[in-house]
Amino acid sequence: MSEPVVPLVTGADVEAAARLLDGVVRRTPLEHSRALAERVGGPVWLKCENLQRTGSFKIRGAYTRIARLTDAERASGVVAASAGNHAQGVALAARELGAAATVFMPETAPLPKLAATRGYGATVHQLGDSLTAPLVVAREFADETGSVFIHPFDHPDVIAGQGTVGLEIVEQCPEVATVVVCTGGGGLVAGVAAAVKAAKPGVRVVAVQAAAAAAFPASLAAGVPVPLASMATMADGIAVAAPGDLTLAHVAGLVDEVRTVTEDQLSRALLFCLERAKLVVEPAGVAAVAAVLADPTAFAAPVVAVVSGGNIDPVLMLKVVQHGMAAAGRYLSLRVRVPDRPGSLAGLLRELAAVSANVLSVEHERTTAQLDLGEVEIAVVLETRGPDHAREVQAALVRVGYAVSEG
């Protein structure tokens, strides 16, 4: 017996969601990126859903879903599970539609997302270190209380609401050739693909997942959702262990390619958006940009990359920026052996100043077994202008006789 065909969200469904959301959500801007365009060889635009209400695209799907509940269902309240962005979208949509909201979030959820969700009026409970446990408990809560479970991605109304991002893209950039979309559970890319393919079937839609939380490749190969055994990514917003049946069907039927990006590529892209696009983004929200930066010739222009969210914890931003600086060759960690006598450190610092390397930290090590008697190892962290400058710094030290190693 053949498997039942899952009905896909249509372009008409997305257009109906757009009418429902008119006046509720912001029509977010497309910002041209000259720096990305130079790499790709044609126009590249950023769809700035980080500037959406609640700081991400999630309000689109959450509001569409809750608005289509009956009055009795809304009176029973709604419940959701989320790492943060869906939580905020559900909380705000519920408040505007007069429904009580309860949200289950991981214990690792960023503090700003927790505070914002509570600020929109939701009751928040925390458990587990990923979205898996909150999803289970939220469904149990719905069964016990009669609240309506608002799935973060696997529902036609949610997909249709998220698809309004794609509808706006084809209206704002009619000549678009490639749309690149950050992907976790698949609600956004499913909706965007439904809208884009209905309007312009020839446009290529590319889904991008964090390599350390990429559930779609194995699920597509198996034809059913295959849960990941573990996930370890800074991109909490797309750390989803398995797609849903509905989102998997959309990706299989409408999405042209699924790509993955590494943690280094995510951090570099976040730094790129801060420095070159002047956009505050979160790691999950920058996955599409990371994919374009990593392999620019793979995307036919004009390209639109969806920046899906900007709700980043400032503490995480500091860490990611530092990681991005290191990944981009802007930070250089060296270990230099020098004679253990007065003036050795001053001499090393003079050489570093001569090649314009900014010293961020210095440590001495005298107890390593590999050191000869009368030697000291100096560990320095330097700020450089990039990979070429980093190589120049190392070469300059070697030329004057220093024993240098990275680390």
N, C-alpha and C positions, 0 to 999 in steps of 0.2 A: 504494500500500500504506500502511495506517495505521501510525502509530508504535506500538511495543509499549508496553503499559501497565505502568508501574513500580508494583509492589506497595507499598502504604504500611504503615508500622508501625501496629498496631492498639492499642486500649486494653488488650486482653488481653496484648499483648507488653509494654506498659509495666508492667502489674501483675506480670508474671513477673519483670521486671527489678527491681521494688521488693522482691519476696521475696528475690531474690539479694543485694540491697544492704542488707537488714535487718541492722543491727549493724555495718555497714561505714561507711556515710555518716551524717552528721548530718541529722536532720529539722529543717531550719532554720526559724527563727521568722518569723511575719508580724508586722511592726511597724506600728501605725497611725500615719499622718502627719496630724496635725491641720492643719498648714500647707498641705499639698496638698489636703486635704478641703475647706478653706475656698475654695480656688480652683475646685475641680471642682464643688462643691455637693453632695457626698455622700462616703461613706467611701472612703478611699484607703489601701491597705496596701502595704508594701514587703516582698517576699519576699527575705530576707537571705542569699543564697547567698555573699556576701562572708564570712559566718561559717562556711562549709562547710570541711571538711578540705581542706587545700592552698589555701584562700582563694578558691575558685571552684567552680562546678558541675561542672567537668570530670572530677573523680574519679568521678562517677556513670557517665558513658559509658565512660571508660577501664577501670574495674573490670569493668563488664558485659562488655565486649568481650574482655578478657584472661581473665576467669574462664571464658568459654565456649570457649576454645581447648582443644585436646586436650593431654594431658600431653606428647606429642612436640613439638607446636608450641611450647608454653611452654619446653620444654628448648632449643629453637633460638633463643630470645630474641625480643624485640620491638623495633621501631624506630618512631620517630615524628618528625614535624616540627611545630614549634610556636613561636609568639611568646612562650610562657611558661606559660600556665595549663594547656593540654593537656599540656605537657611535665611539669609537676608531677604532674598526675593520672596519667599513664602511669608515671612514675617510682615513685610511691607504690604504685599498684596492682600493678605488676610486683614490687616488693619484697615486698608482702604475699602475692603468689601464687607467689613463688619463681622469677621469670623475670628474666633479665638484660635491661636496657633501654639502648638507644642513642637519643639524641635529637639532631636537627639543629635549630638555632635561628638566627634572623637575628643579624647582628653588632650590630644595634641593640636586641636584647632587654634589658630592664631588668636591672640587676645583681642585685637581690633575687630575681628569677625564676630567673636562672642559678644563684645560690647555693643556692636551695631545691631546684632540680632535681638538682643534684649532691649535695646533702645527703640526698636520698631514695635515692641510690645509682646514678643513671644516669650513663652516659658521654655527655658533651655535646660536640658539634662546632658551630662557628658559621660561617655564610657568608651573604652577600647582605644586602640592606637591607629585605627583606620576607619573607613566608612562601613566596613563589613558588619561589625557588631551594632552600630546605630541603626542600620537598615533593618536588621532582624528585630530589634527591640521596638522600633517605630511601628512595624507591622503588627507586632503583638499588642502594642498600645492601642492601635486602631481597632483591632478585634475586640479588645476588652472594653473600650469606652464608646465605640460607635463613631469615633472621629474618622474623617476621610484621609486616607494616606495619599500624600502628594509625592509621587515618585520623582526623583531628581532628573530622570531622563526617559524612562521607558513607558511613555503614555502618549497617545496621538495628540492630545491637546498641548502637552508640554513641547513635543516636537514641532507642532505647527507654530506655537508661539516663538520658539527659538528660530524657526525658519524665517521669521520676519527680518532677521539680520541679512539673510541671503536676498530677500526681496528688495531691501534697501540697496544692497550692493549693485544689483543689476540696473536699478533705477539711477544710482549715482555714478556708475561707471559702465555705461552700455556696451563699451568695447572690450570689457574684461575677457581674458582668455583663460586665466587660472585663478581659482579661489583656494586658499590654504587655510585650514581650520584646526585650531587646538582641539584635542579629542581625549576625553576620559571615558565616560559611559556611552557617549555617542549621540546624545540628544541634540547638541548644537550642530554637529556635522550632518546628522540625519536631516534636520530641518532645513539647513542651508542647501544641502544637495537637492532636496525636494523642490525648493523654490527656484534654485538656479537652473536645474535641469528642465523644469517645466517652461521656464522663460527662454533659456538658451541651451539647448541640448548639447551643443558642441563645447561648452565651457568645461574645462578639466577641474574636478574637485579633488583636493588632496587632504587627507586626514593626517594629523601629526600627533603622536603619542610620546610620552617620556619613555625612554628605552627601559627604565627600571620599573615601569608600570604599564607595559604595553600588552593589553589583553586581546586586542583585535586580531593580530596575526594568527595566533593559534586558534582562536574562535572561528575565524574565516576559513581556515584550513579544515577544521572539523565540521563546519556547518551548523554548530550549536555553540552557545556560550560556554567557554572553558575558563574556569576561575584560575587566577594566578595563585601560586603557593605562597608568594611573598611579594612585597613591594617596598622599595626604598628610594624615594625621590623627594626633592625639595618642592616639587610641583604638587602640593596637596590637593589642589582643585581638580586635577585630572588623575589622581591616584585611585582608580576604580578597579576592583579585582576582576570584574567580568562585565561585558556588555549585557544588555537585555535582549530578549528575543526580537523585539520590535526594532531596536536600534541596529542590531546585527543584520536584520533583513534589509534595512535601508542602506547600510554601508556596503553590503554585498551587492545590492542592486543598483546603487546610484553613485557610489564613490569610486573614483578611478584608481586611487592608490592610497595605501597607508604607509607612512614613514615614521621613523623614530628618531629622537634626538637625545644626546647624552646630557648628563648633568653639567659638564663643562660648556656644552653648546647652549644650554638654557641660561647659564650664568653670563656667558658672553653676550647673549641676545638681550638680557635684562640690562646689562651695562650699556649696550648699544642704544637701546631705547631711551635710557636716561641721558646719555651724552649727545646723541645725534638727533633723536626725535623729540626730546624734552617731554617724554611721557613716563609717568609712574605706572609700572606694571608689576604683576606678580609672576612668579615662575611659570605657573600653569598658563597664564594669559599670554605668555611670550613664546610658546612652543612653535607657532606658525612662523614667527620671525626667525627663530633659531634654525628652522629647516631651510629657509631661504638663504640665510647667512652661510649655512654649512655647505650648501650645494646650489649656488645661484643659477648655474646653467641648466638645472633640471626643470626650471619653471618658465613656461612661455609667457611673455609679457603681452598685454598689461596683466600684472599680478595684483590681487588683493589679498593681503594677509590679515586675518581677523585677530585683533588684540582683544582677548575675551574678558580680561578682568584686571583690576588694579588694586585689589585689596591685599596689600602686603604688610606684614608686621615689620615695623621699623628695625627691630633687632635682626630679623631674617634679611632685610634689605642690606644691612651693614655687612652681614656674612656673605651674602650672594655677591655684592659689589666687590668685596675683597677676593672672593673666589674667581669672579669674572676678570678682575685685574690680573690675577695670577695666570688664569687660562689664556688671557690675551697677551701674556709676556710683559705685562706692566709691573708686576712684582717679580723680583728675582731673589731667591734664597741661596746664599753661598756659604761654604765652609772653607776658611783660609788658614793654613798653617803658617805661623810666624815664630821667630825666636822669643822665648819668655824673658824679655828684658824691657826696661823702660824705653818708651818711644816707639815700640813696635805697632801699637794700635794707632798712634798718631800718624805714623808713616802710611799705614793702610788707608786711613781716612783721607789723607792727602791725595793718594792715588785715585780714590773713588771720586773725590771732589773734582779732580782734573778731568775726568770723563763725564762729569755732570750727573753722577748717580746719587740720588737722594737717599740717605740712610734713615730707615724707619726704626730699626732696632739692632742692638749689638749684644752678644753674649760670649763669655769666655768659657772654655772647657779645658781643664788641665788634667783630668783623671782618666781619660780614654786610654785603653791599653795600646792602641795603635800609635799613640804619640811617642816620639823619642824623648829622652830626658832633655830638658831644656827647651822643649817646644810647647806652644799653646795653640789651641784651635779657636779661631774667632768665627762665630756664626753671625752673619749679617743678613738682614732683610732690606732690600733696596727697591726703590721706586724708579722705574726706567720709562723711556718713551715708547717702548715696544720691543718686539723680538730682535730687531736689528741692533738696537741700542744695547739690549741685554748681552748679545754676542760680543759687541764692541767692548763692553765693560769687562767681561771675562778675558777676552784676548789681551786687553791692556794690562791686567793683573799678571797674566802668565808671562807677558813680555818682560816685565820687571823682576821676574823670578819667584813669584808666589806659587805655592802649591794650592790649587783651587779645585773644589768639587761642588756640585749642586746638592742641595738638600737642607 
